[in-house]
């Protein structure tokens, strides 16, 4: 199972837990609660509904990725003239790149502090 499929499974599990919690909060909204309790239920309901929407949006996006063939991207077949142009440009870029070399990375770093100076 790939990472996207695992994420989809995790989202499904989270939604399965969230669904009855949301239903219960909605049930609380329908009963005769005092104002303090009603306010707490409404705040919680908004938080849980927001989480549900985020999970649904994430699931939709991940399903879209899979529908688009994720994780691979198809190799495009293009006209020969366009392909030859790309090859020629890649060759000149490679020739230009060969004119550069990366600097050797530092193998050791030694620092020394100077003498302290008084502030004026």
C-alpha distances in whole Angstrom, upper triangle without the diagonal:
4,7,8,6,6,10,11,10,12,15,15,16,18,20,20,22,24,25,28,29,30,32,34,35,36,38,39,40,42,44,48,46,49,48,47,44,43,43,40,38,38,37,34,34,33,31,29,29,28,25,24,25,23,20,21,21,18,16,18,18,14,14,17,15,13,16,17,15,13,12,15,19,21,24,27,30,33,37,38,41,38,36,39,40,37,37,41,40,37,39,42,39,38,42,43,40,41,44,43,41,39,42,41,39,41,41,43,44,48,49,52,54,57,60,60,62,64,63,66
4,6,5,6,9,10,11,12,14,15,17,18,20,21,23,24,26,29,29,30,32,34,35,36,38,40,40,42,45,48,46,48,48,46,44,43,42,40,38,38,36,34,33,32,30,28,28,27,24,23,24,21,19,19,19,16,15,17,15,12,13,15,12,11,14,15,13,10,9,12,16,19,22,25,28,31,34,36,38,35,33,36,37,34,34,38,36,34,36,39,36,35,39,39,37,38,41,39,38,36,38,38,36,38,38,41,42,45,46,50,51,55,57,57,59,61,60,63
4,6,5,6,9,10,10,12,14,15,16,18,20,21,22,24,27,27,28,30,32,32,34,36,37,38,40,43,45,44,46,45,43,41,40,39,37,35,35,33,31,30,30,27,25,26,24,21,21,21,18,16,17,17,13,13,15,14,10,12,14,12,11,15,15,14,11,10,14,17,20,23,26,29,32,35,37,39,36,34,37,37,34,35,38,36,34,37,39,36,35,39,39,36,38,41,39,37,35,37,37,35,37,37,39,40,43,44,47,49,52,55,54,56,58,57,60
4,5,5,6,9,10,10,12,14,15,16,18,20,21,22,25,26,26,28,30,31,32,34,36,36,38,41,44,42,44,43,42,40,39,38,35,34,33,32,29,28,28,25,24,23,22,19,19,18,16,14,14,14,11,10,12,10,6,8,11,8,8,12,12,12,9,9,13,15,18,22,24,28,30,34,36,38,35,33,37,37,33,34,38,36,34,37,39,36,36,40,40,37,39,42,40,39,37,39,39,37,39,40,42,42,45,46,50,51,54,57,56,58,60,58,61
4,5,5,6,9,10,11,12,14,15,17,19,20,21,24,25,25,27,29,30,31,33,35,36,38,40,43,42,44,43,42,40,39,38,36,34,33,32,30,29,28,26,24,24,23,20,19,19,17,14,15,15,12,10,12,12,8,9,12,10,9,12,14,13,11,11,15,18,20,23,26,29,32,36,38,40,37,35,39,39,36,37,40,39,37,40,42,39,39,43,43,40,42,45,43,42,40,42,42,40,42,42,44,45,48,49,53,54,57,60,59,61,63,62,64
4,5,5,6,9,10,11,12,14,15,17,18,20,23,23,24,26,28,29,30,32,34,35,37,39,42,41,43,42,40,38,37,36,34,32,32,31,28,27,27,25,22,23,22,19,18,19,17,14,15,16,13,11,14,14,10,12,15,13,12,16,17,16,14,14,17,20,23,26,29,32,35,39,41,43,40,38,41,42,38,39,42,41,38,41,43,41,40,44,44,41,43,46,43,42,40,42,41,39,41,41,43,43,47,48,51,52,55,58,57,59,61,60,63
4,5,5,6,9,10,10,12,14,15,16,18,21,21,22,24,26,26,28,30,31,32,34,36,39,38,40,39,37,35,34,33,31,29,29,28,25,24,24,21,19,20,19,15,15,16,13,10,12,13,9,8,12,11,8,10,13,12,12,15,17,16,14,14,18,20,23,27,29,32,35,39,41,43,39,38,41,41,38,39,42,40,38,41,43,40,40,44,43,41,43,45,43,42,40,41,41,39,41,41,43,43,46,47,50,51,54,56,56,57,59,58,60
4,5,5,6,9,10,10,12,14,15,16,19,20,20,22,25,25,26,28,30,31,33,35,38,37,39,39,37,35,34,33,31,29,29,27,25,24,23,21,19,19,18,15,14,14,13,9,10,11,8,6,9,10,7,8,11,11,11,13,15,15,14,15,18,21,23,27,29,32,35,39,41,43,40,38,42,42,39,40,43,42,39,43,45,42,42,46,45,43,45,48,46,45,43,44,44,42,44,45,46,46,50,50,53,54,57,60,59,61,62,61,64
4,5,5,6,9,10,11,13,14,15,18,19,20,22,24,25,26,28,29,30,32,34,38,37,39,39,37,34,34,33,31,29,29,28,25,24,24,22,19,20,20,16,15,16,15,11,12,14,12,9,13,14,11,11,15,15,14,16,19,18,16,17,21,23,26,29,32,35,38,42,44,46,43,41,45,45,42,43,46,45,42,45,47,45,44,48,48,45,48,50,48,47,45,46,46,44,46,46,47,48,51,51,55,55,59,61,60,62,63,62,65
4,5,5,6,9,10,11,12,14,17,17,18,20,22,23,24,26,28,29,31,33,36,34,37,36,34,32,31,31,28,26,26,25,22,22,22,19,17,18,17,14,13,15,13,10,12,14,11,10,14,14,12,13,17,16,16,19,21,21,18,19,22,25,28,31,34,37,40,43,46,47,44,43,46,46,43,44,47,45,43,46,48,45,45,49,48,45,48,50,48,46,44,45,45,43,44,44,46,46,49,49,52,53,56,58,57,59,60,59,62
4,5,5,6,9,10,10,12,15,15,16,18,20,20,22,24,25,26,28,30,33,32,34,34,32,30,29,28,26,24,24,23,20,19,19,17,14,14,14,11,10,11,10,6,8,10,8,7,11,12,10,11,15,15,15,17,20,20,18,19,23,25,28,31,33,37,39,43,45,47,43,42,46,46,42,44,47,45,43,46,48,45,45,49,48,46,48,51,48,47,45,46,46,44,46,46,47,47,50,50,53,54,57,59,58,60,61,59,62
4,5,5,6,9,10,10,13,15,15,17,19,20,21,23,25,26,27,30,33,32,34,34,33,30,29,29,27,24,24,24,21,20,20,18,15,15,16,13,11,13,12,9,9,12,11,8,12,14,12,12,16,17,16,18,20,21,19,21,24,26,29,33,34,38,40,44,46,48,45,44,48,48,44,46,49,48,45,49,51,48,48,52,51,49,51,53,51,50,48,50,50,47,49,49,51,51,54,54,57,57,61,63,62,63,65,63,66
4,5,5,6,9,10,12,13,15,16,18,19,21,22,24,25,27,29,32,31,33,33,32,29,28,28,26,23,24,23,20,19,20,18,15,16,17,13,12,15,14,10,12,15,13,12,15,17,15,16,19,20,19,21,24,24,22,23,27,29,32,35,37,41,43,47,49,51,48,47,50,50,47,49,52,50,48,51,53,50,50,53,53,50,53,55,53,52,49,50,50,48,49,49,50,50,53,53,56,57,60,62,61,63,64,62,65
4,5,5,6,9,11,11,12,14,16,17,18,20,21,23,25,27,30,28,31,30,29,26,25,25,22,20,21,20,17,16,17,14,11,13,13,10,9,12,11,8,10,13,12,11,15,16,15,16,19,20,20,22,24,25,23,24,28,30,33,36,38,42,44,48,50,52,48,47,51,51,47,49,52,50,48,51,53,50,50,53,53,50,52,55,52,51,48,50,50,47,48,48,49,49,52,52,55,55,58,60,59,60,61,60,62
4,5,5,6,9,10,10,12,14,15,16,18,20,21,23,25,28,27,29,29,28,25,24,24,22,19,19,19,16,15,15,14,10,11,12,9,7,10,10,7,8,12,12,10,13,16,15,15,18,20,20,21,24,25,23,25,28,30,33,36,38,41,44,47,50,52,48,48,51,51,48,49,53,51,49,52,54,51,51,55,54,51,54,56,54,53,51,52,52,49,51,51,52,52,55,55,58,58,61,63,62,63,64,62,65
4,6,6,8,9,10,11,13,15,16,17,19,21,22,24,28,27,30,30,29,26,25,25,23,20,21,21,18,16,18,16,13,13,15,13,10,13,14,11,12,15,15,13,16,19,18,18,21,22,22,23,26,27,26,27,30,32,35,39,40,44,46,50,52,54,51,50,54,54,50,52,55,53,51,55,56,53,54,57,57,54,57,59,57,56,53,55,55,52,53,54,55,54,57,57,60,60,63,66,64,66,66,65,68
4,6,6,7,9,11,12,13,15,16,18,19,21,23,26,25,27,27,26,23,23,23,20,18,19,19,15,14,16,15,11,13,15,12,10,14,15,12,14,17,16,15,18,21,20,20,24,25,24,26,29,30,28,29,32,35,37,41,43,46,49,52,55,56,53,52,56,56,52,54,57,55,53,56,58,55,55,59,58,55,58,60,57,56,54,55,54,52,53,53,54,53,56,56,59,59,62,64,62,64,64,63,65
4,6,5,6,9,10,11,12,14,15,17,19,21,24,22,25,25,23,20,20,20,17,15,16,15,12,11,13,11,7,9,11,9,7,11,12,10,12,15,15,15,17,19,19,20,23,24,24,26,28,30,28,29,33,35,37,41,43,46,48,52,54,56,53,52,55,55,52,54,57,54,53,56,57,54,55,58,57,55,57,59,57,56,53,55,55,52,53,53,54,53,56,56,58,58,61,63,61,63,63,62,64
4,5,5,6,9,10,11,12,14,16,17,19,22,22,25,25,24,21,20,21,19,15,16,17,13,11,13,13,9,10,12,11,8,12,14,12,12,15,16,15,17,20,20,20,23,25,25,26,29,30,29,30,34,36,38,42,43,46,49,52,55,56,53,53,56,56,53,55,58,56,54,58,59,56,56,60,59,57,60,62,59,59,56,57,57,55,56,56,57,57,59,59,62,62,65,67,65,66,67,65,67
4,5,5,6,9,10,10,12,14,15,17,20,20,23,23,23,19,19,20,18,14,16,17,14,12,15,14,11,12,15,14,12,15,17,15,16,19,20,19,21,24,24,24,27,29,28,30,32,34,32,34,37,39,42,45,47,50,52,56,59,60,57,56,60,60,57,58,61,59,58,61,62,59,60,64,63,60,63,65,63,62,59,60,60,57,58,59,59,59,61,61,64,64,67,68,67,68,68,67,69
4,5,5,6,9,10,11,13,15,16,19,18,20,21,20,16,16,17,14,11,13,14,10,9,12,11,8,10,13,12,11,14,16,15,16,19,20,19,22,24,24,25,28,29,29,31,33,35,33,34,38,40,42,46,48,51,53,57,59,61,57,57,60,60,57,59,61,59,58,61,62,59,59,63,62,60,62,64,62,61,58,59,59,56,57,57,58,57,59,59,61,61,64,66,64,65,65,63,66
4,5,5,6,9,10,11,13,15,18,17,20,20,19,16,15,15,14,10,11,12,9,7,10,10,7,7,11,10,9,12,14,14,14,17,19,18,20,23,23,24,26,28,29,30,32,34,32,34,37,39,41,45,46,50,52,55,58,59,56,56,59,58,55,58,60,58,57,60,61,58,59,62,61,59,62,64,61,60,58,59,59,56,57,58,59,58,60,60,62,62,64,66,64,65,65,63,66
4,5,5,6,9,10,11,13,16,16,20,20,20,17,15,17,15,12,13,15,12,9,12,13,10,10,14,14,12,15,17,17,16,20,21,21,22,25,26,26,28,30,30,31,34,36,35,36,39,41,43,47,48,51,54,57,60,61,58,58,61,61,58,60,63,61,59,63,64,61,62,65,65,62,65,67,64,64,61,62,63,60,61,61,62,61,64,63,66,65,68,70,68,69,69,67,69
4,5,5,6,9,10,11,14,14,17,18,18,14,13,15,13,10,12,14,11,9,13,14,11,12,16,15,14,17,20,19,19,22,24,23,25,28,28,29,31,33,33,34,37,39,37,39,42,44,46,50,51,55,57,60,63,64,61,61,64,64,61,63,66,63,62,65,66,63,64,68,67,64,67,69,66,65,63,64,64,61,62,62,63,62,64,63,66,65,68,69,67,69,69,67,69
4,5,5,6,9,10,13,12,15,15,15,11,10,12,10,6,8,10,8,6,10,11,9,10,13,14,13,16,18,18,19,22,23,23,25,27,28,29,31,33,34,35,37,39,37,39,42,44,46,50,51,54,56,60,63,64,60,60,64,63,60,62,65,62,61,64,65,62,63,67,65,63,66,68,65,64,61,62,63,60,60,61,61,60,62,62,64,63,66,67,65,66,66,64,66
4,5,5,7,9,12,12,15,16,16,13,11,13,12,8,9,12,10,7,10,12,11,10,14,15,14,16,19,19,19,21,23,23,25,27,28,29,31,33,34,34,37,39,38,39,43,44,46,50,51,54,56,59,62,63,60,60,64,63,60,62,65,63,61,65,66,63,64,67,66,64,67,69,66,66,63,64,64,62,63,63,64,63,65,64,66,66,68,70,68,69,69,66,68
4,5,5,7,11,11,15,16,16,13,11,14,14,10,11,14,13,10,14,16,14,14,18,18,17,19,22,22,22,25,27,26,28,30,31,31,34,36,36,37,40,41,40,42,45,47,49,53,54,57,59,62,65,67,63,63,67,66,63,65,68,66,65,68,69,66,67,71,70,67,70,72,69,69,66,67,67,65,65,66,66,65,68,67,69,68,71,73,70,71,71,69,71
4,5,5,8,8,11,12,13,9,8,11,10,7,9,12,11,10,13,15,14,14,18,19,18,20,23,23,24,26,28,28,29,32,33,33,36,38,38,39,42,43,42,44,47,48,51,55,56,59,61,64,67,68,65,65,68,67,65,67,70,67,66,69,70,67,68,71,70,68,71,72,70,69,66,67,67,64,65,66,66,65,67,66,68,67,70,71,69,69,69,67,69
4,6,8,8,11,11,12,10,7,10,10,7,7,11,11,9,12,14,14,14,17,18,18,19,22,23,23,25,28,28,29,31,33,33,35,37,38,39,41,43,42,44,47,48,51,54,55,58,60,63,66,67,64,64,67,66,64,66,69,66,65,69,69,66,67,71,70,67,70,72,69,69,66,67,67,64,65,66,66,65,67,66,68,67,70,71,69,69,69,67,68
4,7,8,12,13,15,12,10,13,14,11,11,15,15,13,15,18,17,17,20,21,20,22,25,26,25,28,30,30,31,34,35,35,37,39,40,40,43,45,44,46,49,50,53,56,57,60,62,65,68,69,66,66,70,69,66,68,71,69,68,71,72,69,70,74,72,70,73,75,72,72,69,70,71,68,69,69,70,69,71,70,72,71,73,75,72,73,73,70,72
4,6,10,12,13,11,9,13,14,11,12,16,16,14,17,20,19,19,22,24,23,25,28,28,28,31,33,33,34,37,38,38,40,42,43,43,46,48,47,49,52,53,56,59,60,63,65,68,71,72,69,69,73,72,69,71,74,72,70,74,75,72,73,76,75,73,76,77,75,74,71,72,72,69,70,71,71,70,72,71,73,72,74,75,73,74,73,71,73
4,7,9,12,10,9,12,14,12,13,17,17,16,19,21,21,21,24,26,26,27,30,31,31,33,35,36,37,39,41,41,43,45,46,47,49,51,50,52,55,56,59,62,63,66,68,71,74,75,72,72,75,74,72,74,77,74,73,76,77,74,75,79,77,75,78,79,77,76,73,74,74,71,72,72,72,71,73,72,73,72,75,76,73,74,73,71,72
4,6,8,6,6,9,10,9,11,14,14,15,17,19,19,20,23,24,24,26,29,29,30,32,34,35,36,38,40,40,42,44,45,46,48,50,49,50,54,55,58,61,62,65,67,70,73,74,71,71,74,73,70,73,75,73,71,75,75,72,73,77,75,73,76,77,74,74,71,71,72,68,69,70,69,68,70,68,70,69,71,72,70,70,69,67,69
4,6,6,6,9,10,11,12,14,16,16,18,20,21,22,24,26,26,28,30,31,32,34,36,37,38,40,42,43,44,46,48,48,50,52,51,52,56,57,60,63,64,67,69,72,75,76,72,72,76,74,72,74,76,74,72,76,76,73,74,78,76,74,77,78,75,74,71,72,72,69,69,70,69,68,69,68,69,68,70,71,68,69,68,65,67
4,6,5,6,9,10,10,12,14,15,16,18,20,21,22,24,25,27,29,30,31,33,34,36,37,39,40,41,43,45,46,47,49,51,50,51,54,55,58,61,62,66,67,70,73,74,70,70,74,72,69,72,74,71,70,74,74,71,72,75,73,71,74,75,72,72,69,69,70,67,67,68,67,66,67,66,67,65,68,68,66,66,65,62,64
4,5,5,6,9,10,11,12,14,16,17,18,20,21,23,24,26,27,29,30,32,33,35,36,38,39,41,42,44,45,46,48,50,48,50,53,54,57,60,61,65,66,69,72,73,69,69,73,71,68,71,73,70,69,72,73,69,70,74,72,69,72,73,70,70,67,67,67,64,64,65,64,62,64,62,64,62,65,65,62,63,62,60,61
4,5,5,6,9,10,11,12,14,15,16,18,20,21,22,24,26,27,28,30,32,33,34,36,37,39,40,42,43,44,46,48,46,48,51,52,55,59,60,63,65,68,71,72,68,68,72,70,67,70,72,69,68,71,72,68,69,73,71,69,72,73,70,69,66,67,67,63,64,64,64,62,64,63,64,63,65,66,64,64,63,61,63
4,5,5,6,9,10,10,12,14,15,16,18,20,21,22,24,25,26,28,30,31,32,34,36,37,38,40,42,42,44,47,45,46,50,51,54,57,58,61,63,66,69,70,66,66,70,68,66,68,70,68,66,70,71,67,68,72,70,68,71,72,69,69,66,66,67,64,64,65,65,63,65,63,65,64,66,67,65,65,65,62,64
4,5,5,6,9,10,11,12,14,15,17,19,20,21,23,24,26,27,29,30,31,33,35,36,37,39,41,42,43,46,44,45,48,49,52,56,56,60,61,65,67,68,64,65,68,66,63,66,68,65,64,68,68,65,66,69,68,65,68,69,67,66,63,64,64,61,61,62,62,60,62,60,62,61,63,64,61,62,61,59,60
4,5,5,6,8,10,11,12,14,15,17,18,20,21,23,24,26,27,29,30,32,33,35,36,38,39,40,42,44,42,43,47,48,51,54,55,59,60,64,66,67,63,63,67,65,62,65,67,64,63,66,67,63,64,68,66,64,67,68,65,64,61,62,62,59,59,60,59,58,59,58,60,59,61,62,60,60,60,57,59
4,5,5,6,9,10,10,12,14,15,16,18,20,21,22,24,25,26,28,30,31,32,34,36,37,38,40,42,40,42,45,46,49,53,54,57,59,62,65,66,62,62,66,64,61,64,66,64,62,66,66,63,64,67,66,64,67,68,65,64,61,62,62,59,60,61,60,59,61,60,62,61,63,64,62,63,62,60,62
4,5,5,6,9,10,10,12,14,15,16,18,20,21,22,24,25,27,28,30,31,33,35,36,37,39,41,39,41,44,45,48,51,52,55,57,60,63,64,60,60,64,62,59,62,64,62,60,64,64,61,62,66,64,62,65,66,64,63,60,61,61,58,59,60,60,59,60,59,61,60,63,64,61,62,62,59,61
4,5,5,6,9,10,11,13,14,15,17,19,20,21,23,24,26,27,29,30,32,33,35,36,38,40,38,39,42,43,46,50,51,54,55,59,62,62,59,59,62,60,58,60,62,59,58,62,62,59,60,63,62,59,62,63,61,60,57,58,58,55,56,57,57,55,57,56,58,56,59,60,58,58,58,56,57
4,5,5,6,8,10,11,12,14,15,17,18,20,21,22,24,26,27,28,30,32,33,34,36,38,36,37,41,42,45,48,49,53,54,58,61,61,58,58,61,60,57,59,62,59,57,61,62,58,59,63,61,59,62,63,60,59,56,57,57,54,55,56,56,54,56,55,57,56,59,60,58,59,59,56,58
4,5,5,6,8,10,10,12,14,15,16,18,20,21,22,24,26,27,28,30,31,32,34,36,35,36,40,41,43,47,48,51,53,56,59,60,57,56,60,59,56,58,61,58,57,60,61,58,59,62,61,59,62,63,60,60,57,58,58,55,56,57,57,56,58,57,60,59,61,63,61,61,61,59,61
4,6,5,6,9,10,10,12,14,15,16,18,20,21,22,24,26,27,29,30,31,33,35,33,35,38,39,42,45,46,49,51,54,57,58,54,54,58,56,53,56,58,56,54,58,58,55,56,60,58,56,59,60,58,57,55,56,56,53,54,55,56,54,56,55,57,57,59,61,59,59,59,57,59
4,5,5,6,9,10,11,12,14,15,17,18,20,21,23,24,26,27,29,30,32,34,32,33,36,37,40,43,45,48,50,53,56,56,53,53,56,55,52,54,57,54,52,56,57,53,54,58,56,54,57,58,55,55,52,53,53,50,51,52,52,51,53,52,54,54,56,58,56,56,56,54,56
4,5,5,6,9,10,11,12,14,15,16,18,20,21,22,24,26,27,28,30,32,30,31,35,36,39,42,44,47,49,52,55,56,53,52,56,55,52,54,56,54,52,56,57,54,54,58,57,54,57,59,56,55,53,54,54,51,52,53,53,52,54,54,56,56,58,60,58,59,59,57,59
4,5,5,6,9,10,10,12,14,15,16,18,20,21,22,24,26,27,28,31,29,31,34,35,38,41,42,45,47,50,53,54,51,51,54,53,50,53,55,53,51,55,56,53,54,57,56,54,57,58,56,55,53,54,55,52,53,54,55,54,56,55,58,57,60,62,60,61,61,59,61
4,5,5,6,9,10,11,12,14,15,16,18,20,21,23,24,25,27,29,27,29,32,33,36,39,40,43,45,48,51,52,48,48,52,50,47,50,52,50,48,52,53,50,51,54,53,50,54,55,53,52,49,51,51,49,50,51,51,50,53,52,54,54,57,58,57,57,58,55,57
4,5,5,6,9,10,11,12,14,15,16,18,20,21,23,24,26,27,25,27,30,31,34,38,39,42,44,48,50,51,48,47,51,50,47,49,51,49,47,51,52,49,49,53,52,49,52,54,51,51,48,49,49,47,48,49,49,48,51,50,53,53,55,57,56,57,57,55,57
4,5,5,6,9,10,10,12,14,15,16,18,20,21,22,24,26,24,26,29,31,33,37,38,41,43,47,49,51,47,47,50,50,47,49,52,49,48,51,52,49,50,54,53,50,53,55,53,52,50,51,51,49,50,51,52,51,54,53,56,56,59,61,59,60,61,59,61
4,5,5,6,9,10,10,12,14,15,16,18,20,21,22,25,23,25,28,29,32,35,36,39,41,44,47,48,45,45,48,47,44,47,49,47,46,49,50,47,48,52,51,49,52,53,51,51,48,50,51,48,50,51,52,51,53,53,56,56,58,60,59,60,60,58,60
4,5,5,6,9,10,10,12,14,15,17,18,20,21,23,21,23,26,27,30,33,34,38,39,43,45,46,43,42,46,45,42,44,47,44,43,46,47,44,45,49,48,45,48,50,48,47,45,46,47,44,46,47,48,47,50,49,52,52,55,57,55,56,57,55,57
4,5,5,6,9,10,10,12,14,15,16,18,20,21,20,21,24,26,29,32,33,37,39,42,45,46,43,42,46,45,42,44,47,45,43,47,48,45,45,49,48,46,48,50,48,48,45,47,47,45,46,47,48,48,50,50,53,53,56,58,57,58,59,57,60
4,5,5,6,9,10,10,12,14,15,16,18,20,19,21,24,25,28,31,32,36,37,41,44,45,42,41,45,44,41,44,47,44,43,47,48,45,46,49,49,46,49,51,49,49,47,48,49,47,49,50,51,50,53,53,56,56,59,61,60,61,62,60,62
4,5,5,6,9,10,10,12,14,15,16,19,17,19,22,23,26,29,30,33,35,38,41,42,39,39,42,41,38,41,44,41,40,44,45,42,43,46,46,43,46,48,46,46,44,46,47,44,46,48,49,48,51,51,54,54,57,59,58,59,60,58,60
4,5,5,6,9,10,11,12,14,15,17,15,17,20,21,24,27,28,32,34,37,40,41,38,37,41,40,37,39,42,40,38,42,43,40,41,44,43,41,44,46,44,44,41,43,44,41,43,44,46,45,48,49,52,52,55,57,56,57,58,56,59
4,5,5,6,8,10,11,12,14,16,14,16,19,21,23,27,28,31,34,37,40,41,38,38,41,41,38,40,43,41,39,43,44,41,42,46,45,43,46,48,46,45,43,45,46,44,46,46,48,48,51,51,54,55,58,60,59,61,62,60,62
4,6,5,6,9,10,10,12,15,14,16,19,19,22,25,26,30,31,35,38,39,36,36,39,39,36,38,41,39,38,42,43,40,41,45,44,42,45,47,46,46,44,46,47,45,47,48,50,49,53,53,56,56,59,62,61,62,63,61,64
4,5,5,6,9,10,10,13,11,14,16,17,19,23,24,27,29,33,35,37,33,33,36,36,33,35,38,36,34,38,39,37,38,41,41,39,41,44,42,42,40,42,43,41,43,45,46,46,49,50,53,53,56,59,58,59,60,58,61
4,5,5,6,9,10,11,9,11,14,15,18,22,23,27,29,33,35,37,33,33,36,36,33,35,38,36,34,38,39,36,37,41,40,38,41,43,41,41,39,41,42,40,42,43,45,45,48,49,52,53,56,59,58,59,61,59,62
4,5,5,6,9,10,10,12,14,16,18,22,23,26,28,32,35,36,33,33,36,36,33,35,39,37,35,39,41,38,39,42,42,40,43,45,44,44,42,44,45,43,46,46,48,49,52,53,56,57,60,62,62,63,64,63,65
4,5,5,6,9,9,12,13,14,16,19,20,23,26,29,32,33,30,30,34,33,31,33,36,34,33,36,38,36,36,40,40,38,41,43,42,42,40,43,44,42,45,46,48,48,52,52,56,56,59,62,61,62,64,62,65
4,5,5,7,5,8,10,11,13,17,18,22,24,28,30,32,29,28,31,31,28,30,33,32,30,33,35,33,33,37,37,35,38,40,39,39,37,40,40,39,42,43,45,45,49,49,53,54,56,59,59,60,62,60,63
4,5,5,5,8,10,11,13,17,19,22,25,28,31,33,30,29,32,33,30,31,35,33,31,35,37,34,35,39,39,37,39,42,40,40,39,41,42,41,43,44,46,47,50,51,55,56,59,62,61,63,65,63,66
4,5,7,10,11,12,13,17,18,21,23,27,29,31,29,28,32,32,29,31,34,33,32,35,37,35,36,39,40,38,40,43,42,42,41,44,45,43,46,47,49,50,53,54,58,59,62,65,64,66,67,66,68
4,6,9,9,8,10,13,14,18,20,24,26,28,25,24,28,28,26,27,31,30,28,32,34,31,32,36,36,34,37,40,39,39,38,41,42,41,44,45,47,48,51,52,56,57,60,63,62,64,65,64,66
4,6,6,7,8,12,14,17,20,23,26,28,25,24,28,28,25,27,30,29,27,31,33,31,31,35,35,34,36,39,38,38,37,40,40,39,42,43,46,47,50,52,55,56,59,63,62,64,66,64,67
3,5,7,10,13,15,19,22,25,27,29,26,25,28,29,26,27,30,29,27,30,32,30,30,34,34,32,34,37,36,36,34,37,38,36,39,40,43,43,47,48,52,53,56,59,59,60,62,61,64
4,7,10,13,16,19,22,26,27,29,26,24,28,28,25,26,29,28,26,29,31,28,28,32,32,30,32,35,34,33,32,35,35,34,37,38,40,41,45,46,50,51,54,57,57,59,61,60,62
4,6,9,12,15,18,22,24,26,23,21,24,25,22,23,26,25,23,26,28,26,26,30,30,28,30,33,32,32,31,34,35,34,37,38,41,42,46,47,51,52,55,59,59,60,62,61,64
4,6,9,12,15,19,20,22,20,18,21,22,19,20,23,22,21,24,26,24,24,28,29,27,29,32,31,32,31,34,35,35,38,39,42,43,46,48,51,53,56,59,59,60,63,61,64
4,6,9,12,16,18,20,18,16,19,20,18,19,22,22,20,23,26,24,24,28,29,28,30,33,32,33,33,36,37,37,40,42,45,46,49,51,54,56,59,62,62,64,66,65,67
4,7,9,13,14,17,14,12,16,17,14,15,19,19,17,20,23,21,22,25,26,25,27,30,30,31,31,35,36,36,40,41,44,45,49,50,54,56,58,62,62,64,66,65,67
4,6,10,12,14,12,10,14,15,13,14,18,18,17,20,22,21,22,25,26,26,28,31,31,32,32,36,38,38,42,43,46,47,51,52,56,58,60,63,64,65,67,66,68
4,7,9,12,10,9,12,14,13,14,17,18,17,20,22,22,23,25,27,27,29,32,32,34,34,38,40,40,44,46,49,50,54,55,59,60,63,66,67,68,70,69,71
4,6,8,7,6,10,11,10,12,15,16,16,18,20,21,22,24,26,26,28,30,31,33,34,38,40,41,44,46,49,50,54,55,59,61,63,66,67,68,70,69,71
4,6,5,6,9,10,11,12,14,16,17,19,20,21,23,25,26,27,29,31,33,35,36,40,42,43,47,48,52,53,56,58,61,63,65,68,69,70,72,71,73
4,5,5,6,9,10,10,12,14,15,16,18,20,21,22,24,25,27,29,31,33,35,38,41,42,46,48,51,52,56,57,61,63,64,68,69,70,72,71,73
4,5,5,6,9,10,11,12,14,15,17,18,20,21,23,24,26,28,30,32,34,38,40,42,45,48,51,52,55,57,60,62,64,67,68,69,71,70,72
4,5,5,6,9,10,11,12,14,16,17,18,20,21,22,24,27,28,30,32,36,38,39,43,45,48,49,53,54,57,59,61,64,65,66,68,67,69
4,5,5,6,9,10,10,12,14,15,16,18,20,21,23,25,26,29,30,34,36,37,41,43,46,47,51,52,56,58,60,63,64,65,67,66,68
4,5,5,6,9,10,11,12,14,15,17,18,20,21,23,25,28,30,33,36,37,41,43,46,48,51,53,56,58,60,63,64,65,68,67,69
4,5,5,6,9,10,11,12,14,15,17,18,20,22,24,26,28,32,34,36,40,42,45,46,50,51,54,56,58,61,62,63,65,64,66
4,5,5,6,9,10,10,12,14,15,16,18,20,22,24,26,29,32,33,37,39,42,43,47,48,51,53,55,59,59,60,63,62,64
4,5,5,6,9,10,10,12,14,15,16,19,21,23,25,28,31,32,36,38,41,43,46,48,51,53,55,59,60,61,63,63,65
4,5,5,6,9,10,11,13,14,16,18,20,22,24,28,31,33,36,38,42,43,46,48,51,53,55,58,60,60,63,62,64
4,5,5,6,9,10,11,12,14,16,18,20,22,26,29,30,34,36,39,40,44,45,48,50,52,55,56,57,60,59,61
4,6,5,6,9,10,10,12,15,16,18,20,24,26,28,31,34,37,38,41,43,46,48,50,54,55,56,58,58,60
4,5,5,6,9,10,11,13,15,18,20,23,26,28,32,34,37,38,42,43,47,49,51,54,56,57,60,59,61
4,5,5,6,9,10,11,14,17,19,23,25,27,31,33,37,38,41,42,46,48,49,53,54,55,58,57,59
4,5,5,6,9,10,12,14,16,20,23,24,28,31,34,35,38,39,43,45,46,50,51,52,55,54,56
4,5,5,6,9,10,13,15,18,21,23,26,29,32,33,37,38,42,44,46,49,51,52,55,54,57
4,5,5,7,10,12,15,19,21,24,27,30,33,34,37,39,42,45,46,50,51,52,55,55,57
4,5,5,8,11,14,17,20,22,26,28,31,32,35,37,40,42,43,47,48,49,52,52,54
4,5,6,8,11,14,17,19,22,25,28,29,32,34,37,39,41,45,46,47,50,50,52
4,5,7,11,14,16,19,22,25,28,29,32,34,38,40,42,45,47,48,51,51,54
4,7,10,13,16,19,22,24,27,29,32,33,36,39,40,43,45,46,49,49,51
4,7,10,13,15,18,21,24,25,28,30,33,35,36,40,42,43,46,46,48
4,6,9,12,15,18,21,22,25,27,30,33,34,38,40,41,44,45,47
4,6,9,12,15,18,19,22,24,27,30,32,35,37,39,42,42,44
4,6,9,12,14,16,19,21,24,26,28,32,34,35,39,39,42
4,6,9,12,13,17,19,22,25,27,31,33,35,38,39,42
4,6,9,11,14,17,20,23,25,29,31,33,36,37,40
4,6,7,11,13,17,20,22,26,28,30,33,34,37
4,7,10,13,17,20,23,26,28,31,34,36,39
4,7,10,13,17,20,23,25,28,31,33,36
4,7,10,13,16,20,22,24,28,29,32
4,7,10,13,16,19,21,25,27,30
4,7,10,13,15,18,21,23,26
4,7,10,12,15,18,20,24
4,7,8,11,15,17,20
4,6,9,12,15,18
4,6,10,13,16
4,7,10,13
4,7,9
4,6
4
